[in-house]
Amino acid sequence: MTVRSWVIVMAVASLCVLPALWPADAPFISDEPRLILSALQLNDARQIADVGLEGTRGVHYGPLPIWVYQALLLLSHHLPTLVALRALGLMIATAIGLSLLARALA
């Protein structure tokens, strides 16, 4: 890698660290409380989600967001910690996706 590439990588990495430093500043959409409540209830019942939340048209979404919160709730029930872990996970997923895209585009 060239020096310019390293500078770009370090600049992007430093920008990605900011949400992890201030986890309480993460935006929660209106579904987040319902996702966390479902994950808490399912963890208490020792079950894994088989469907997600119901959409506006009455169709259920996939269970992946609830699975993510079920896993995070096994680590902590402290909301700022959940937000920081979620932000970190999304940053890692985004970095992996961009890396794969960069390789594919050469």
DSSP file (Angstrom, degrees, kcal/mol; ACC not computed):
  #  RESIDUE AA STRUCTURE BP1 BP2  ACC     N-H-->O    O-->H-N    N-H-->O    O-->H-N    TCO  KAPPA ALPHA  PHI   PSI    X-CA   Y-CA   Z-CA
    1    1 A M              0   0    0      0, 0.0     2,-0.1     0, 0.0     0, 0.0   0.000 360.0 360.0 360.0 145.0    0.0    0.0    0.0
    2    2 A T     >  -     0   0    0      1,-0.1     4,-2.0     4,-0.0     5,-0.2  -0.343 360.0-107.3 -81.4 167.9    1.1    3.5   -0.7
    3    3 A V  H  > S+     0   0    0      1,-0.2     4,-2.3     2,-0.2     5,-0.2   0.890 121.4  54.9 -62.4 -39.5    1.4    6.2    1.9
    4    4 A R  H  > S+     0   0    0      1,-0.2     4,-2.2     2,-0.2    -1,-0.2   0.909 107.1  50.2 -61.3 -42.4   -1.7    7.9    0.4
    5    5 A S  H  > S+     0   0    0      1,-0.2     4,-2.6     2,-0.2    -1,-0.2   0.906 110.2  49.9 -62.7 -41.9   -3.7    4.7    0.8
    6    6 A W  H  X S+     0   0    0     -4,-2.0     4,-2.6     1,-0.2    -1,-0.2   0.885 109.1  51.9 -65.0 -38.1   -2.6    4.4    4.5
    7    7 A V  H  X S+     0   0    0     -4,-2.3     4,-2.3     2,-0.2    -1,-0.2   0.916 111.2  47.2 -64.0 -42.6   -3.6    8.0    5.2
    8    8 A I  H  X S+     0   0    0     -4,-2.2     4,-2.5     2,-0.2     5,-0.2   0.927 112.7  49.0 -64.3 -44.8   -7.0    7.3    3.7
    9    9 A V  H  X S+     0   0    0     -4,-2.6     4,-2.5     1,-0.2    -2,-0.2   0.917 113.0  47.0 -61.5 -43.9   -7.5    4.1    5.7
   10   10 A M  H  X S+     0   0    0     -4,-2.6     4,-2.4     2,-0.2    -1,-0.2   0.870 111.3  51.5 -68.2 -36.1   -6.4    5.8    8.9
   11   11 A A  H  X S+     0   0    0     -4,-2.3     4,-1.8     2,-0.2    -2,-0.2   0.928 113.0  44.5 -65.6 -44.3   -8.7    8.8    8.3
   12   12 A V  H  X S+     0   0    0     -4,-2.5     4,-1.8     2,-0.2    -2,-0.2   0.908 113.4  51.3 -66.2 -41.1  -11.7    6.5    7.7
   13   13 A A  H  X S+     0   0    0     -4,-2.5     4,-1.2    -5,-0.2    -2,-0.2   0.905 108.8  50.7 -63.0 -41.2  -10.8    4.4   10.7
   14   14 A S  H  X S+     0   0    0     -4,-2.4     4,-0.8     1,-0.2     3,-0.2   0.877 109.9  50.3 -66.6 -35.2  -10.5    7.4   13.0
   15   15 A L  H  < S+     0   0    0     -4,-1.8     3,-0.4     1,-0.2    -1,-0.2   0.840 107.7  54.4 -68.3 -32.0  -13.9    8.6   11.8
   16   16 A C  H  < S+     0   0    0     -4,-1.8     4,-0.5     1,-0.2    -1,-0.2   0.748 101.1  59.8 -72.8 -22.9  -15.4    5.2   12.6
   17   17 A V  H >X S+     0   0    0     -4,-1.2     4,-1.4    -3,-0.2     3,-0.7   0.773  86.3  77.9 -75.9 -25.6  -14.1    5.2   16.1
   18   18 A L  H >X S+     0   0    0     -4,-0.8     4,-1.3    -3,-0.4     3,-0.5   0.885  90.7  50.4 -55.5 -46.2  -16.1    8.4   17.0
   19   19 A P  H 34 S+     0   0    0      0, 0.0    -1,-0.2     0, 0.0     6,-0.2   0.830 108.9  53.7 -64.0 -27.4  -19.5    6.6   17.5
   20   20 A A  H <4 S+     0   0    0     -3,-0.7    -2,-0.2    -4,-0.5    -3,-0.1   0.796 105.3  54.0 -73.9 -26.9  -17.9    4.1   19.8
   21   21 A L  H << S+     0   0    0     -4,-1.4    -1,-0.2    -3,-0.5    -3,-0.1   0.801 120.0  31.2 -76.2 -28.8  -16.5    6.9   22.0
   22   22 A W  S >< S+     0   0    0     -4,-1.3     3,-1.6     1,-0.1    -1,-0.3  -0.633  71.4 164.3-126.1  71.9  -19.9    8.5   22.5
   23   23 A P  G >   +     0   0    0      0, 0.0     3,-1.3     0, 0.0    -1,-0.1   0.747  69.1  64.6 -66.6 -24.1  -22.3    5.5   22.4
   24   24 A A  G 3  S+     0   0    0      1,-0.3    57,-0.0    59,-0.0    -2,-0.0   0.637  90.6  68.1 -74.7 -10.6  -25.3    7.4   23.9
   25   25 A D  G <  S+     0   0    0     -3,-1.6    -1,-0.3    -6,-0.2    -3,-0.0   0.307  72.5 118.7 -89.5   9.9  -25.4    9.7   20.9
   26   26 A A    <   -     0   0    0     -3,-1.3     2,-0.3    -7,-0.1    58,-0.0  -0.566  68.5-118.4 -78.3 136.7  -26.5    6.9   18.5
   27   27 A P        -     0   0    0      0, 0.0     2,-0.5     0, 0.0    -1,-0.1  -0.561  23.5-156.5 -75.9 135.8  -29.9    7.4   16.9
   28   28 A F        -     0   0    0     -2,-0.3     2,-0.1     2,-0.0    55,-0.0  -0.955   9.0-142.9-110.1 125.5  -32.6    4.9   17.7
   29   29 A I    >   -     0   0    0     -2,-0.5     3,-1.4     1,-0.1     0, 0.0  -0.325  36.3 -96.0 -76.4 170.9  -35.4    4.5   15.2
   30   30 A S  T 3  S+     0   0    0      1,-0.3     4,-0.5     2,-0.1    -1,-0.1   0.710 122.0  59.7 -66.1 -18.5  -38.8    3.8   16.6
   31   31 A D  T 3> S+     0   0    0      1,-0.2     4,-2.6     2,-0.1    -1,-0.3   0.712  83.3  82.4 -80.1 -19.7  -38.5    0.0   16.1
   32   32 A E  H <> S+     0   0    0     -3,-1.4     4,-2.7     1,-0.2     5,-0.2   0.901  89.6  48.8 -56.6 -47.5  -35.4   -0.2   18.4
   33   33 A P  H  > S+     0   0    0      0, 0.0     4,-2.5     0, 0.0    -1,-0.2   0.902 113.7  47.9 -59.7 -38.4  -37.4   -0.3   21.7
   34   34 A R  H  > S+     0   0    0     -4,-0.5     4,-2.4     2,-0.2    -2,-0.2   0.879 111.3  50.6 -68.8 -36.8  -39.7   -3.0   20.3
   35   35 A L  H  X S+     0   0    0     -4,-2.6     4,-2.4     2,-0.2    -1,-0.2   0.926 112.7  45.9 -64.9 -44.2  -36.7   -5.0   19.0
   36   36 A I  H  X S+     0   0    0     -4,-2.7     4,-2.7    -5,-0.2    -2,-0.2   0.906 112.5  50.7 -66.3 -41.2  -35.0   -4.9   22.4
   37   37 A L  H  X S+     0   0    0     -4,-2.5     4,-2.7    -5,-0.2     5,-0.2   0.928 111.7  47.6 -61.8 -45.0  -38.2   -5.8   24.2
   38   38 A S  H  X S+     0   0    0     -4,-2.4     4,-2.6     1,-0.2     5,-0.2   0.911 112.5  49.5 -61.7 -42.0  -38.8   -8.8   21.9
   39   39 A A  H  X S+     0   0    0     -4,-2.4     4,-2.5     2,-0.2    -2,-0.2   0.908 111.6  48.9 -64.5 -41.8  -35.2   -9.9   22.4
   40   40 A L  H  X S+     0   0    0     -4,-2.7     4,-2.5     2,-0.2    -2,-0.2   0.940 113.3  46.5 -61.9 -47.3  -35.5   -9.6   26.2
   41   41 A Q  H  X S+     0   0    0     -4,-2.7     4,-1.8     1,-0.2    -2,-0.2   0.907 114.3  47.1 -63.8 -42.0  -38.7  -11.6   26.3
   42   42 A L  H  <>S+     0   0    0     -4,-2.6     5,-2.8    -5,-0.2     4,-0.3   0.884 111.6  50.5 -68.6 -37.7  -37.3  -14.3   24.0
   43   43 A N  H ><5S+     0   0    0     -4,-2.5     3,-1.0     3,-0.2    -2,-0.2   0.910 109.7  51.0 -64.6 -40.6  -34.1  -14.5   26.0
   44   44 A D  H 3<5S+     0   0    0     -4,-2.5    -1,-0.2     1,-0.3    -2,-0.2   0.865 112.7  45.8 -63.1 -35.1  -36.1  -14.9   29.2
   45   45 A A  T 3<5S-     0   0    0     -4,-1.8    -1,-0.3    -5,-0.2    -2,-0.2   0.459 112.8-123.6 -84.6  -1.2  -38.2  -17.6   27.6
   46   46 A R  T < 5 +     0   0    0     -3,-1.0     2,-0.3    -4,-0.3    -3,-0.2   0.912  67.9 129.6  56.9  46.6  -34.9  -19.2   26.3
   47   47 A Q      < -     0   0    0     -5,-2.8     2,-0.4    -6,-0.1    -1,-0.2  -0.879  56.5-128.9-125.5 158.5  -36.2  -19.1   22.7
   48   48 A I        -     0   0    0     -2,-0.3    19,-0.1    -3,-0.1    -9,-0.0  -0.892  37.7-102.5-106.1 139.8  -34.7  -17.8   19.5
   49   49 A A        -     0   0    0     -2,-0.4     3,-0.1     1,-0.1    18,-0.0  -0.316  31.8-177.1 -61.3 137.0  -36.8  -15.5   17.4
   50   50 A D  S    S+     0   0    0      1,-0.2     2,-0.3     2,-0.1    -1,-0.1   0.565  71.7  25.3-109.9 -15.1  -38.5  -17.1   14.4
   51   51 A V  S    S-     0   0    0     11,-0.1    -1,-0.2    12,-0.1    11,-0.2  -0.961  73.6-134.0-140.3 159.6  -40.1  -13.9   12.9
   52   52 A G        -     0   0    0      9,-2.8    10,-0.1    -2,-0.3    -2,-0.1  -0.087  49.5 -50.1 -94.8-161.2  -39.3  -10.2   13.2
   53   53 A L        -     0   0    0      9,-0.3     8,-2.8     7,-0.1     2,-0.4  -0.301  61.6-102.4 -70.3 157.9  -41.5   -7.2   13.8
   54   54 A E  B     -A   60   0A   0      6,-0.2     6,-0.3    -3,-0.1    -1,-0.1  -0.701  36.8-138.8 -84.5 131.2  -44.6   -6.7   11.9
   55   55 A G    >   -     0   0    0      4,-3.2     3,-1.6    -2,-0.4    -1,-0.1  -0.139  31.4 -92.0 -79.5 179.6  -44.4   -4.1    9.1
   56   56 A T  T 3  S+     0   0    0      1,-0.3    -1,-0.1     2,-0.1    -2,-0.0   0.729 125.6  53.2 -68.1 -22.1  -47.0   -1.5    8.2
   57   57 A R  T 3  S-     0   0    0      2,-0.2    -1,-0.3     0, 0.0     3,-0.1   0.288 122.3-102.4 -96.0   9.7  -48.6   -3.8    5.7
   58   58 A G  S <  S+     0   0    0     -3,-1.6     2,-0.4     1,-0.3    -2,-0.1   0.562  82.5 128.2  84.0   7.6  -49.0   -6.7    8.2
   59   59 A V        -     0   0    0     -5,-0.0    -4,-3.2     1,-0.0     2,-0.3  -0.818  57.5-126.1 -98.9 136.5  -46.1   -8.6    6.9
   60   60 A H  B     -A   54   0A   0     -2,-0.4    -6,-0.2    -6,-0.3    -7,-0.1  -0.615  19.0-136.5 -83.0 138.6  -43.4   -9.8    9.3
   61   61 A Y        -     0   0    0     -8,-2.8    -9,-2.8    -2,-0.3    -1,-0.1  -0.289  37.7 -78.9 -79.2 173.1  -39.8   -8.9    8.7
   62   62 A G        -     0   0    0    -11,-0.2    -9,-0.3     1,-0.1     4,-0.2  -0.295  37.4-119.4 -70.5 161.7  -37.0  -11.4    9.2
   63   63 A P  S >> S+     0   0    0      0, 0.0     4,-2.4     0, 0.0     3,-0.5   0.451  82.5 105.3 -85.1   0.3  -35.7  -12.1   12.7
   64   64 A L  H 3> S+     0   0    0      1,-0.2     4,-2.4     2,-0.2     5,-0.2   0.878  78.3  50.6 -53.5 -46.9  -32.1  -11.0   12.2
   65   65 A P  H 3> S+     0   0    0      0, 0.0     4,-2.0     0, 0.0    -1,-0.2   0.893 112.5  47.7 -60.3 -36.3  -32.4   -7.7   14.1
   66   66 A I  H <> S+     0   0    0     -3,-0.5     4,-2.7    -4,-0.2    -2,-0.2   0.899 109.6  53.3 -69.4 -39.0  -33.9   -9.5   17.1
   67   67 A W  H  X S+     0   0    0     -4,-2.4     4,-2.4     2,-0.2    -1,-0.2   0.911 107.5  52.1 -59.5 -42.3  -31.1  -12.2   16.9
   68   68 A V  H  X S+     0   0    0     -4,-2.4     4,-2.5     1,-0.2    -2,-0.2   0.943 112.9  43.4 -60.6 -47.7  -28.6   -9.4   17.0
   69   69 A Y  H  X S+     0   0    0     -4,-2.0     4,-2.6     2,-0.2    -1,-0.2   0.854 109.9  56.7 -68.8 -33.2  -30.1   -7.9   20.1
   70   70 A Q  H  X S+     0   0    0     -4,-2.7     4,-0.7     2,-0.2    -1,-0.2   0.925 111.2  44.2 -61.2 -42.3  -30.6  -11.3   21.7
   71   71 A A  H >X S+     0   0    0     -4,-2.4     3,-0.7     1,-0.2     4,-0.6   0.919 114.0  49.1 -67.5 -43.1  -26.8  -11.9   21.3
   72   72 A L  H >X S+     0   0    0     -4,-2.5     4,-2.0     1,-0.2     3,-1.1   0.872 105.8  57.4 -64.8 -36.6  -26.0   -8.4   22.6
   73   73 A L  H 3< S+     0   0    0     -4,-2.6    -1,-0.2     1,-0.3    -2,-0.2   0.703  97.0  62.9 -69.7 -18.0  -28.3   -8.8   25.6
   74   74 A L  H << S+     0   0    0     -4,-0.7    -1,-0.3    -3,-0.7    -2,-0.2   0.765 109.1  42.2 -72.3 -24.1  -26.3  -11.9   26.6
   75   75 A L  H << S-     0   0    0     -3,-1.1     2,-0.3    -4,-0.6    -2,-0.2   0.850 130.9 -12.0 -88.1 -39.1  -23.3   -9.6   27.0
   76   76 A S     <  -     0   0    0     -4,-2.0    -1,-0.3     1,-0.1     0, 0.0  -0.987  34.1-157.3-161.9 149.9  -25.0   -6.7   28.8
   77   77 A H        +     0   0    0     -2,-0.3     2,-0.6    -3,-0.1    -4,-0.1   0.315  66.2 112.5-106.6   2.3  -28.3   -5.2   29.7
   78   78 A H     >  -     0   0    0      1,-0.1     4,-2.2     2,-0.0     3,-0.5  -0.684  64.6-144.4 -80.3 118.5  -26.8   -1.7   30.0
   79   79 A L  H  > S+     0   0    0     -2,-0.6     4,-2.5     1,-0.3     5,-0.2   0.874  96.0  50.5 -58.0 -46.6  -28.3    0.4   27.2
   80   80 A P  H  > S+     0   0    0      0, 0.0     4,-2.3     0, 0.0    -1,-0.3   0.878 111.5  50.4 -60.6 -33.9  -25.2    2.6   26.4
   81   81 A T  H  > S+     0   0    0     -3,-0.5     4,-2.7     2,-0.2    -2,-0.2   0.909 109.4  50.9 -67.4 -41.4  -23.2   -0.6   26.2
   82   82 A L  H  X S+     0   0    0     -4,-2.2     4,-2.6     2,-0.2    -1,-0.2   0.915 110.9  48.8 -59.9 -42.8  -25.7   -2.2   23.8
   83   83 A V  H  X S+     0   0    0     -4,-2.5     4,-2.7     2,-0.2    -2,-0.2   0.918 112.1  48.2 -64.4 -43.5  -25.6    0.9   21.6
   84   84 A A  H  X S+     0   0    0     -4,-2.3     4,-2.5     2,-0.2    -2,-0.2   0.913 113.2  47.5 -64.3 -42.4  -21.7    0.9   21.6
   85   85 A L  H  X S+     0   0    0     -4,-2.7     4,-2.6     2,-0.2    -2,-0.2   0.902 112.7  49.0 -65.5 -40.6  -21.7   -2.8   20.8
   86   86 A R  H  X S+     0   0    0     -4,-2.6     4,-2.5    -5,-0.2    -2,-0.2   0.927 112.1  48.3 -63.8 -44.3  -24.2   -2.4   18.0
   87   87 A A  H  X S+     0   0    0     -4,-2.7     4,-2.3     2,-0.2    -2,-0.2   0.912 112.2  49.3 -62.2 -42.7  -22.3    0.6   16.6
   88   88 A L  H  X S+     0   0    0     -4,-2.5     4,-2.4     2,-0.2    -2,-0.2   0.918 111.3  49.4 -62.6 -44.1  -19.1   -1.4   16.7
   89   89 A G  H  X S+     0   0    0     -4,-2.6     4,-2.5     1,-0.2    -2,-0.2   0.900 111.8  48.1 -62.4 -41.6  -20.7   -4.4   15.0
   90   90 A L  H  X S+     0   0    0     -4,-2.5     4,-2.4     2,-0.2    -1,-0.2   0.870 110.6  51.7 -67.9 -36.2  -22.2   -2.2   12.2
   91   91 A M  H  X S+     0   0    0     -4,-2.3     4,-2.5     2,-0.2    -2,-0.2   0.914 111.3  47.4 -65.1 -41.6  -18.8   -0.5   11.7
   92   92 A I  H  X S+     0   0    0     -4,-2.4     4,-2.5     2,-0.2    -2,-0.2   0.925 112.7  48.6 -65.2 -44.2  -17.1   -3.9   11.3
   93   93 A A  H  X S+     0   0    0     -4,-2.5     4,-2.4     1,-0.2    -2,-0.2   0.899 112.8  48.4 -62.4 -40.4  -19.8   -5.2    8.9
   94   94 A T  H  X S+     0   0    0     -4,-2.4     4,-2.9     2,-0.2     5,-0.2   0.911 111.0  50.4 -65.5 -42.6  -19.5   -2.0    6.9
   95   95 A A  H  X S+     0   0    0     -4,-2.5     4,-2.3     2,-0.2    -2,-0.2   0.909 111.7  47.7 -62.8 -42.2  -15.7   -2.3    6.8
   96   96 A I  H  X S+     0   0    0     -4,-2.5     4,-2.6     2,-0.2    -1,-0.2   0.929 112.9  49.0 -64.0 -44.7  -15.9   -5.9    5.6
   97   97 A G  H  X S+     0   0    0     -4,-2.4     4,-2.3     1,-0.2    -2,-0.2   0.916 112.7  46.6 -61.6 -44.1  -18.4   -5.0    3.0
   98   98 A L  H  X S+     0   0    0     -4,-2.9     4,-2.6     2,-0.2    -1,-0.2   0.877 111.5  52.5 -66.4 -36.3  -16.3   -2.1    1.7
   99   99 A S  H  X S+     0   0    0     -4,-2.3     4,-2.2    -5,-0.2    -2,-0.2   0.928 111.0  46.0 -63.7 -44.8  -13.2   -4.2    1.7
  100  100 A L  H  X S+     0   0    0     -4,-2.6     4,-2.2     2,-0.2    -2,-0.2   0.896 113.6  49.6 -65.0 -39.3  -15.0   -6.9   -0.4
  101  101 A L  H  X S+     0   0    0     -4,-2.3     4,-2.1     2,-0.2    -2,-0.2   0.906 109.4  51.5 -65.0 -41.9  -16.3   -4.3   -2.7
  102  102 A A  H  X S+     0   0    0     -4,-2.6     4,-0.8     1,-0.2    -2,-0.2   0.894 110.9  48.4 -62.8 -40.3  -12.9   -2.7   -3.1
  103  103 A R  H  < S+     0   0    0     -4,-2.2     3,-0.4     1,-0.2    -1,-0.2   0.906 111.0  50.2 -65.6 -41.2  -11.4   -6.1   -4.0
  104  104 A A  H  < S+     0   0    0     -4,-2.2    -2,-0.2     1,-0.2    -1,-0.2   0.862 116.2  41.2 -66.6 -34.5  -14.1   -6.8   -6.5
  105  105 A L  H  <        0   0    0     -4,-2.1    -1,-0.2    -5,-0.1    -2,-0.2   0.527 360.0 360.0 -88.9  -7.0  -13.6   -3.4   -8.2
  106  106 A A     <        0   0    0     -4,-0.8    -3,-0.2    -3,-0.4    -4,-0.1   0.482 360.0 360.0  58.7 360.0   -9.8   -3.7   -7.9
